[in-house]
């Protein structure tokens, strides 16, 4: 059996009403529908002249963060005043297959949203057994979707669809897949390209953002940042160990262990290699530490090295460990706390 080099890693129905809908499934949307903010009394709109605003040639939308605004009212104005605008887009699913997609025109949104329930109807062949997009079925984006209240909207990637409305030309629009209730959303950029909206007034570039909604529990935190709670994690960089001048390399002989434990030990080593904790070393080295193992309370195997000879030759880094009183004194005024899980640190 070869020896191993060890790395330090840290534990890495559609609804179309006017009322907001609760969040469901894996998404983390605050509210179901996403809609532009209206100020003052809303106006009537003709079918092809929904919004009057002006293009200042300054509509370079932020590609890193896309903002959506939640609906936060039930009714506005009198019953005969139009408060929502929908449109049926023609979409191309293939060269020969066309379909209709009903979208809500939202000039307060900087991008387009397709709820997961609609994605399931359009692309049933792209779903896994749980009803979510298969890996690779959507284009993975690093773009953060942010609601108007500052909360992050979880997304499952995006799909692009050739779209047109009425007599407009075909345009390829990108829709982010989210687990939001409500209709598909067509934001301001897409609405202008498909001639659903004409612009005739200056555009406010910086909307007023409300304070982010506080995170209530650990489950919500994991839903907001799923990539931070998977795997073991990794500290990037190299650790330099300084040896004493008179250090003599030691090659420890392999230890004996019960032959019936060989499959368990081999499986654990392969698991550690796959997760990046260790890497195989094929060439000769000056130092070789013997492998040690113990049985966990859960019944599994814990594997580590026994670097007792190496430890005697290392120059220690002198560091004063702070006392509990010194640490708690720094907590004054702090709002965010974390803890280190050292279950794989032995």
KOLTOR-770103 format. One record per residue: x, y negated, z of N, C-alpha, C in turn. Coordinates in steps of 0.02 Angstrom, whole numbers. Atoms other than C-alpha are relative to their C-alpha. Last residue first. Example, Ala and Ser with C-alpha at 12.3 -4.5 7.8 and 13.67 -1.06 7.14 Angstrom:
<recs>
REC  -42  59  -3  684  53  357  -39  -55  37
REC  45  59  0  615  225  390  45  -60  0
</recs>
This chain:
<recs>
REC  -49  -40  -37  -426  -728  687  48  34  -49
REC  -64  34  -9  -513  -872  598  53  41  35
REC  -48  -32  45  -659  -777  523  70  -29  10
REC  12  -72  0  -779  -811  667  46  37  -48
REC  -64  -35  8  -702  -982  692  -9  75  -2
REC  15  -71  -9  -861  -1083  662  64  39  -14
REC  -41  -45  40  -809  -1264  686  -18  72  18
REC  -38  -49  -38  -942  -1383  749  37  46  -47
REC  -8  -64  34  -1018  -1542  679  40  46  46
REC  -43  -47  -35  -1085  -1705  748  4  64  -41
REC  -6  -64  35  -1161  -1859  667  51  44  36
REC  66  -22  23  -1225  -2010  763  1  69  -32
REC  0  -45  57  -1076  -2069  866  -70  24  -16
REC  22  33  61  -1098  -2221  978  0  45  -61
REC  41  59  -11  -995  -2147  1120  -16  -34  -67
REC  68  -10  25  -932  -1977  1066  -44  -61  6
REC  3  23  69  -751  -2031  1087  -70  8  -30
REC  -3  73  0  -765  -2019  1277  -5  -29  -71
REC  68  26  -10  -822  -1839  1256  -1  -76  2
REC  41  -11  59  -653  -1795  1181  -69  -31  8
REC  -24  43  54  -545  -1874  1315  -43  8  -63
REC  18  70  -16  -650  -1797  1454  22  -47  -56
REC  71  8  14  -639  -1624  1373  -21  -73  13
REC  44  -27  -51  -450  -1637  1370  -73  -12  -19
REC  39  48  -41  -349  -1668  1214  -44  36  50
REC  71  -16  7  -222  -1536  1158  -41  -47  44
REC  35  1  -65  -51  -1617  1150  -74  13  -13
REC  63  37  2  39  -1565  992  -34  5  67
REC  22  19  -68  215  -1503  969  -60  -46  -5
REC  22  69  6  236  -1415  803  -30  -21  66
REC  67  20  -19  331  -1257  844  -13  -73  -14
REC  -5  61  -39  485  -1206  747  -71  -25  15
REC  31  61  25  450  -1030  689  13  -58  47
REC  -48  39  40  571  -887  724  -28  -65  -26
REC  -59  16  -41  477  -803  868  49  -45  -37
REC  17  53  -48  315  -815  769  59  -20  42
REC  0  65  34  392  -716  626  -14  -57  49
REC  -70  18  14  432  -570  740  5  -68  -34
REC  -35  14  -64  255  -566  812  73  -19  -11
REC  -63  35  15  172  -585  641  41  -15  63
REC  -34  5  -64  39  -449  667  68  -34  -10
REC  -71  -16  0  -77  -472  520  27  -6  71
REC  -45  58  -6  -267  -466  520  72  24  -4
REC  -69  -10  23  -412  -352  479  40  -64  9
REC  -34  65  2  -579  -344  571  73  14  -16
REC  -72  0  -12  -679  -188  527  26  -71  -4
REC  -45  10  57  -868  -183  544  73  1  21
REC  -16  -64  31  -972  -106  685  47  -6  -59
REC  52  -16  49  -1060  -266  740  12  67  -35
REC  59  -21  -38  -951  -272  897  -58  19  -47
REC  44  54  -24  -803  -278  780  -58  29  40
REC  71  -10  13  -677  -135  768  -40  -57  29
REC  39  -16  -59  -495  -183  760  -73  6  -21
REC  72  2  8  -361  -197  628  -33  17  67
REC  35  -21  -61  -176  -231  613  -75  -5  -12
REC  72  11  0  -69  -240  457  -29  27  65
REC  42  -60  1  118  -254  478  -73  -19  5
REC  35  -11  -64  209  -413  433  -45  61  -7
REC  58  -43  9  337  -420  292  -30  13  69
REC  40  -14  -60  467  -559  281  -59  45  -19
REC  -43  -6  -59  606  -568  154  -38  19  63
REC  -5  61  -39  495  -531  4  44  12  62
REC  -30  -4  -67  494  -400  -134  4  -69  33
REC  -73  2  0  373  -428  -281  27  4  71
REC  -30  -59  32  192  -367  -293  76  1  6
REC  -69  18  14  104  -487  -175  36  62  -25
REC  -51  -53  -1  -86  -470  -174  69  -27  -18
REC  -18  -17  68  -191  -623  -131  54  54  2
REC  -67  -28  10  -285  -654  30  12  10  -74
REC  -34  7  -64  -435  -760  83  72  25  -5
REC  -56  46  3  -493  -785  -96  37  -9  65
REC  21  65  -27  -668  -710  -79  57  -50  2
REC  52  28  44  -622  -566  -194  -22  -69  23
REC  -32  23  62  -460  -533  -99  -51  -33  -46
REC  -39  59  -16  -551  -528  68  35  -27  -61
REC  47  54  -13  -680  -407  -3  36  -65  15
REC  26  21  65  -544  -298  -77  -50  -57  8
REC  -53  36  35  -457  -293  92  -24  -25  -68
REC  -6  66  -32  -621  -248  178  55  -41  -33
REC  57  40  20  -654  -106  55  4  -70  29
REC  -9  19  70  -477  -38  78  -57  -45  -23
REC  -54  50  3  -495  -41  267  10  -24  -71
REC  24  63  -30  -664  46  261  52  -55  -6
REC  50  32  43  -605  180  137  -25  -67  28
REC  -28  28  61  -445  211  239  -52  -31  -45
REC  14  72  4  -535  233  405  25  -32  -64
REC  71  9  16  -545  423  387  -20  -74  -4
REC  11  -6  72  -355  429  375  -73  -12  -18
REC  38  -60  17  -337  364  552  -17  2  -74
REC  70  9  -17  -204  227  560  -37  64  -21
REC  42  -58  14  -16  222  558  -71  -14  22
REC  26  -36  -57  72  56  551  -41  60  -23
REC  73  -5  -4  175  -1  404  -22  42  60
REC  26  -60  34  356  -41  444  -76  2  4
REC  31  -48  -45  398  -221  489  -24  61  -39
REC  49  -38  39  518  -315  378  -28  54  45
REC  17  -67  -26  608  -446  481  -52  31  -46
REC  61  -31  27  696  -602  418  -9  71  27
REC  -18  -59  39  829  -673  536  -64  33  -25
REC  53  -49  10  801  -850  599  24  57  -45
REC  -28  -67  -9  960  -939  655  -51  55  -11
REC  -60  -9  41  912  -1109  584  28  71  4
REC  -60  18  -37  734  -1098  653  62  16  -43
REC  -33  -52  -39  595  -1085  526  61  -28  36
REC  -71  14  -11  480  -1224  464  30  53  46
REC  -22  -25  -66  313  -1164  396  75  -10  6
REC  -72  -14  -4  245  -1269  252  17  20  71
REC  -25  8  -68  58  -1257  224  74  20  1
REC  -46  -51  -25  4  -1284  44  22  -17  71
REC  -67  22  -19  -148  -1381  -16  41  58  26
REC  -47  2  56  -336  -1358  -29  68  -27  24
REC  -41  60  -7  -433  -1307  126  52  1  -56
REC  -72  -1  12  -562  -1180  70  30  -68  15
REC  -29  66  7  -741  -1127  100  75  3  -6
REC  -43  16  -57  -807  -965  171  28  -70  -4
REC  -70  -22  0  -953  -931  56  37  -21  62
REC  -11  -64  32  -1111  -1034  43  74  18  1
REC  14  -53  -48  -1165  -1172  161  7  69  -31
REC  -42  8  -59  -1097  -1327  75  -8  57  50
REC  -68  -22  15  -1164  -1277  -97  46  -7  60
REC  -8  -73  0  -1344  -1284  -32  72  23  -11
REC  -69  -11  20  -1336  -1469  17  14  76  -2
REC  -26  60  33  -1516  -1531  29  70  12  -28
REC  36  10  62  -1591  -1359  65  27  -60  -39
REC  -24  -51  47  -1458  -1321  195  -33  -8  -68
REC  -69  17  17  -1497  -1485  283  28  49  -51
REC  4  54  49  -1684  -1446  277  69  -21  -23
REC  26  -29  62  -1653  -1279  363  -5  -53  -55
REC  -55  -32  38  -1541  -1362  492  -24  29  -65
REC  -27  -61  -29  -1681  -1477  551  54  29  -45
REC  35  -23  -59  -1765  -1646  530  32  61  32
REC  4  -72  5  -1652  -1740  410  -27  28  65
REC  -46  -39  -41  -1690  -1925  419  -12  75  -9
REC  38  -37  -49  -1781  -2004  270  47  43  41
REC  11  -71  14  -1661  -2122  185  -40  33  56
REC  -46  -43  -37  -1688  -2308  223  -14  73  -16
REC  17  -8  -70  -1785  -2397  87  52  45  33
REC  4  -68  -25  -1706  -2450  -75  -17  1  74
REC  -7  2  -72  -1742  -2615  -161  -11  70  27
REC  61  -4  -40  -1716  -2589  -345  15  -3  74
REC  -13  -29  -66  -1556  -2651  -429  -65  1  39
REC  -49  -55  3  -1571  -2678  -618  7  35  67
REC  -36  2  -64  -1732  -2780  -620  47  60  2
REC  2  -61  -40  -1778  -2786  -804  40  -9  64
REC  -63  -21  -30  -1817  -2950  -891  -10  61  46
REC  -18  43  -56  -1981  -2954  -990  65  25  31
REC  5  71  17  -2047  -2889  -1156  17  -46  58
REC  -29  41  -52  -2016  -2701  -1159  1  -73  -22
REC  -39  54  30  -2126  -2583  -1259  22  -48  55
REC  -6  62  -38  -2182  -2418  -1185  40  -49  -42
REC  57  1  -47  -2244  -2257  -1266  -2  -66  37
REC  45  56  15  -2127  -2288  -1413  -65  4  41
REC  58  -30  33  -2041  -2117  -1395  -55  -51  -14
REC  -22  -34  62  -1875  -2202  -1359  -58  29  -39
REC  -15  50  51  -1957  -2324  -1236  22  33  -66
REC  62  33  21  -2042  -2187  -1137  13  -52  -53
REC  36  -42  47  -1882  -2084  -1135  -64  -33  -25
REC  -39  -9  62  -1780  -2224  -1056  -37  41  -53
REC  -2  59  43  -1922  -2272  -935  41  10  -63
REC  -25  63  -27  -1952  -2101  -862  2  -55  -52
REC  -41  31  53  -2063  -1960  -925  20  -68  24
REC  -12  73  -2  -2125  -1858  -778  43  -20  -59
REC  -66  19  24  -2201  -1683  -788  5  -76  -3
REC  -14  -7  72  -2358  -1666  -686  73  -12  -16
REC  21  54  43  -2381  -1634  -500  21  11  -72
REC  68  -7  24  -2290  -1531  -371  -16  -57  -48
REC  50  50  -21  -2102  -1541  -362  -69  20  -25
REC  56  -36  -29  -1988  -1389  -373  -52  -48  27
REC  7  8  -72  -1869  -1476  -491  -60  40  24
REC  47  -49  -28  -1805  -1444  -669  0  -8  77
REC  -28  -33  -58  -1724  -1600  -743  -53  45  31
REC  45  -6  -57  -1788  -1642  -917  35  38  56
REC  -24  -45  -53  -1673  -1704  -1055  -48  -2  59
REC  5  25  -68  -1755  -1780  -1209  23  53  50
REC  -17  -52  -48  -1707  -1750  -1390  1  -29  70
REC  -56  16  -43  -1799  -1875  -1499  12  57  48
REC  -19  -51  -48  -1914  -1841  -1646  61  -23  38
REC  -47  -49  25  -1975  -2001  -1728  13  52  55
REC  -70  12  -16  -2131  -2091  -1669  44  53  -31
REC  -39  10  61  -2297  -2074  -1760  74  -13  14
REC  33  36  55  -2391  -2001  -1614  43  -2  -62
REC  68  20  -19  -2271  -1948  -1478  -30  -40  -58
REC  25  58  36  -2113  -1850  -1512  -70  -15  25
REC  67  25  -16  -2004  -1727  -1418  -19  -56  -48
REC  19  49  50  -1853  -1615  -1454  -73  -21  12
REC  55  -16  44  -1821  -1529  -1287  -8  -55  -53
REC  11  52  50  -1667  -1524  -1177  -53  24  -49
REC  10  -27  67  -1662  -1421  -1018  -12  -59  -47
REC  43  36  47  -1593  -1469  -848  -7  39  -65
REC  -29  11  66  -1516  -1397  -691  -50  -35  -46
REC  -25  -64  23  -1607  -1322  -542  33  -6  -68
REC  15  -17  70  -1638  -1485  -451  36  64  -19
REC  -36  -59  23  -1652  -1537  -268  -20  17  -72
REC  46  -49  29  -1714  -1714  -244  41  58  -26
REC  -25  -36  59  -1606  -1819  -127  -51  52  -22
REC  -11  -71  -11  -1689  -1944  -9  20  34  -66
REC  -70  -18  -14  -1662  -2130  -35  13  73  10
REC  -12  11  -71  -1843  -2189  -20  71  22  19
REC  -4  72  -13  -1852  -2212  -209  13  -14  74
REC  66  30  -5  -1808  -2029  -233  7  -73  19
REC  14  35  -62  -1632  -1984  -285  -70  -30  -3
REC  66  30  7  -1583  -1856  -415  -20  -29  67
REC  42  -3  -60  -1396  -1825  -406  -66  -35  -15
REC  40  60  -14  -1310  -1790  -571  -43  11  62
REC  -22  27  -65  -1185  -1647  -561  -38  -63  19
REC  -20  69  -1  -1280  -1557  -699  22  -20  70
REC  -15  23  -67  -1299  -1372  -737  28  -71  -2
REC  -64  36  0  -1380  -1343  -905  12  -28  69
REC  6  72  2  -1518  -1214  -883  70  -31  -1
REC  58  16  41  -1527  -1028  -921  -12  -74  -6
REC  -17  12  69  -1349  -1000  -861  -58  -17  -45
REC  -64  35  9  -1400  -923  -696  17  -6  -74
REC  -58  -44  -3  -1583  -871  -710  64  -41  -6
REC  -41  -6  61  -1713  -1006  -676  60  46  11
REC  -42  58  8  -1825  -965  -526  45  8  -61
REC  34  53  35  -1973  -846  -520  39  -64  -7
REC  32  44  -49  -1904  -731  -385  -37  -58  -33
REC  54  -37  -32  -1866  -591  -510  -37  -42  52
REC  -22  -59  -36  -1766  -712  -616  -59  33  35
REC  9  -2  -73  -1843  -828  -744  29  63  30
REC  -60  27  -32  -1782  -868  -920  -3  3  76
REC  -55  -47  11  -1908  -757  -1012  64  -23  35
REC  6  -58  -46  -2053  -854  -936  58  48  -6
REC  -56  -46  8  -1991  -1013  -1024  -5  60  48
REC  -32  10  65  -2140  -1129  -1056  54  53  -12
REC  48  -13  54  -2253  -1069  -915  34  -4  -69
REC  17  -72  0  -2112  -1052  -788  -47  17  -58
REC  -56  -37  29  -2044  -1224  -835  -16  74  -4
REC  5  8  73  -2217  -1296  -799  56  37  -35
REC  60  -37  21  -2219  -1223  -621  -10  -7  -76
REC  -16  -70  10  -2039  -1282  -595  -59  40  -26
REC  10  -43  -59  -2089  -1463  -617  13  74  -18
REC  46  -54  17  -2011  -1551  -767  -8  44  61
REC  7  -58  -45  -1933  -1718  -725  -49  49  -29
REC  59  -41  10  -1868  -1856  -839  1  61  46
REC  -9  -63  35  -1747  -1995  -797  -65  38  -4
REC  -55  7  46  -1732  -2174  -735  14  64  -39
REC  -47  -55  -2  -1903  -2175  -652  54  -9  -53
REC  -43  9  -58  -1999  -2336  -617  52  55  6
REC  -52  49  16  -2071  -2338  -793  45  -15  59
REC  -24  30  -62  -2166  -2178  -756  58  -47  -15
REC  -45  55  19  -2273  -2110  -898  19  -38  64
REC  21  62  -32  -2348  -1946  -835  52  -54  -16
REC  -46  34  -44  -2319  -1804  -954  -33  -62  30
REC  32  59  -30  -2429  -1676  -1041  49  -30  51
REC  -20  10  -69  -2324  -1560  -1149  -31  -64  27
REC  17  64  -28  -2394  -1493  -1313  22  -2  73
REC  48  -1  -56  -2317  -1349  -1409  -13  -72  21
REC  11  66  -29  -2217  -1308  -1566  -51  7  56
REC  48  3  -55  -2144  -1141  -1621  -3  -70  30
REC  68  -13  25  -2063  -1124  -1792  -53  -8  54
REC  10  28  67  -1890  -1196  -1767  -71  8  -24
REC  -43  -33  48  -1899  -1163  -1580  -13  -31  -68
REC  -30  -54  -39  -1978  -1238  -1424  47  42  -43
REC  -23  -57  40  -2013  -1402  -1514  33  51  46
REC  -67  -26  -14  -2116  -1526  -1413  15  59  -44
REC  -13  -59  41  -2265  -1637  -1456  72  22  14
REC  -57  0  46  -2300  -1754  -1312  0  64  -41
REC  -14  -68  24  -2471  -1777  -1231  56  -3  -52
REC  -6  -7  72  -2475  -1941  -1134  15  73  -16
REC  -24  -65  22  -2527  -1992  -959  3  1  -77
REC  0  -8  72  -2548  -2164  -880  32  68  -17
REC  -47  -50  24  -2597  -2196  -700  -6  8  -75
REC  -59  -1  -44  -2678  -2342  -609  51  51  -21
REC  -42  -58  13  -2813  -2391  -735  63  -4  42
REC  -68  21  19  -2939  -2513  -663  44  62  -6
REC  -5  3  73  -3122  -2459  -667  69  -22  -23
REC  3  -66  31  -3123  -2397  -486  9  -2  -76
REC  67  -26  8  -3064  -2563  -415  0  64  -40
REC  48  40  36  -2887  -2597  -359  -68  33  -4
REC  -22  70  8  -2764  -2464  -309  -54  -36  -39
REC  35  37  52  -2811  -2293  -241  27  -71  -1
REC  53  -42  27  -2719  -2157  -145  -38  -36  -55
REC  66  30  -10  -2551  -2239  -111  -52  47  -30
REC  14  8  -71  -2371  -2183  -86  -66  -36  12
REC  66  31  -8  -2323  -2111  -254  -16  -5  74
REC  58  -40  -19  -2137  -2074  -248  -64  -39  2
REC  39  32  -51  -2008  -2169  -350  -61  41  19
REC  71  -11  11  -1871  -2085  -447  -37  -30  58
REC  48  17  -52  -1689  -2139  -457  -71  13  -23
REC  63  17  33  -1553  -2058  -560  -53  -8  52
REC  59  -3  -43  -1377  -2059  -489  -61  -22  -40
REC  -15  -40  -58  -1219  -2020  -587  -59  9  46
REC  1  -71  17  -1275  -2074  -760  14  43  62
REC  -53  -35  -35  -1321  -2248  -702  -5  74  -14
REC  22  -33  -61  -1434  -2325  -832  59  39  29
REC  -46  -56  -9  -1359  -2446  -957  -14  34  66
REC  35  -57  -28  -1514  -2551  -993  45  61  6
REC  -38  -15  -60  -1432  -2719  -1018  -32  59  36
REC  -62  -32  22  -1483  -2763  -1195  44  18  59
REC  -52  52  -1  -1610  -2879  -1110  66  26  -28
REC  -66  -30  2  -1758  -2769  -1158  52  -56  -4
REC  -48  21  52  -1920  -2852  -1104  67  35  5
REC  -61  19  -34  -2076  -2785  -1014  51  -16  -53
REC  -33  55  34  -2256  -2753  -1060  60  -21  41
REC  -36  46  -44  -2317  -2582  -1007  31  -54  -42
REC  10  -14  -70  -2445  -2462  -1081  31  -53  45
REC  -34  59  -27  -2463  -2527  -1257  -7  2  76
REC  -68  3  25  -2510  -2377  -1363  37  -60  27
REC  -33  -65  6  -2669  -2320  -1273  72  -4  -22
REC  24  -33  60  -2715  -2497  -1215  39  65  -10
REC  -49  -11  54  -2675  -2542  -1038  -35  33  -58
REC  23  -51  48  -2781  -2622  -904  52  8  -54
REC  37  22  59  -2681  -2719  -777  -27  59  -38
REC  -16  -35  62  -2625  -2681  -600  -45  -23  -57
REC  59  -35  26  -2645  -2815  -467  18  35  -64
REC  56  42  22  -2486  -2864  -376  -57  43  -26
REC  7  57  -45  -2336  -2751  -371  -56  -43  -28
REC  39  55  28  -2329  -2577  -444  -4  -57  51
REC  30  43  -50  -2194  -2452  -402  -37  -57  -34
REC  -29  66  -7  -2162  -2322  -537  -37  -41  52
REC  36  49  39  -2216  -2142  -506  31  -68  12
REC  -51  53  3  -2150  -1980  -440  -24  -52  -49
REC  -4  35  63  -2281  -1854  -384  54  -54  5
REC  6  -41  60  -2261  -1725  -248  10  -38  -64
REC  61  19  36  -2195  -1809  -94  -1  37  -66
REC  41  32  -50  -2021  -1808  -20  -62  -25  -35
REC  29  64  19  -1939  -1686  -136  -42  -27  57
REC  -2  43  -59  -1830  -1553  -62  -29  -68  -15
REC  -13  70  13  -1859  -1409  -182  1  -40  64
REC  -69  17  -14  -1840  -1227  -135  14  -74  -8
REC  -54  -42  28  -2024  -1188  -119  68  -25  20
REC  8  -71  0  -2147  -1327  -85  65  33  -21
REC  -54  -34  35  -2157  -1511  -41  -8  74  7
REC  -56  -20  -42  -2324  -1583  8  52  36  -40
REC  3  -71  -16  -2432  -1670  -122  59  18  44
REC  -65  -33  1  -2465  -1857  -137  -8  72  23
REC  -30  -8  -66  -2641  -1912  -176  65  37  -6
REC  -39  58  -19  -2688  -1983  -346  33  8  68
REC  36  51  -37  -2746  -1821  -423  45  -56  19
REC  -4  64  34  -2659  -1724  -560  -39  -53  37
REC  52  41  -25  -2618  -1562  -476  9  -68  -27
REC  -2  70  19  -2522  -1427  -562  -56  -36  32
REC  45  46  -24  -2594  -1278  -508  23  -67  -10
REC  39  37  55  -877  -1093  161  -72  26  -17
REC  61  -36  17  -817  -1033  345  -45  -36  -51
REC  54  12  -48  -647  -1122  334  -64  32  -23
REC  60  27  31  -503  -1045  241  -52  -13  53
REC  47  26  -51  -323  -1011  292  -59  -31  -36
REC  16  71  5  -231  -902  166  -48  -19  55
REC  64  22  -29  -148  -734  190  -7  -75  -5
REC  -12  68  -22  -14  -653  80  -67  -29  22
REC  47  52  22  -35  -467  69  22  -67  28
REC  18  46  -53  72  -311  77  -35  -60  -29
REC  -38  62  3  69  -170  -46  -18  -44  59
REC  43  60  0  0  0  0  45  -62  0
</recs>
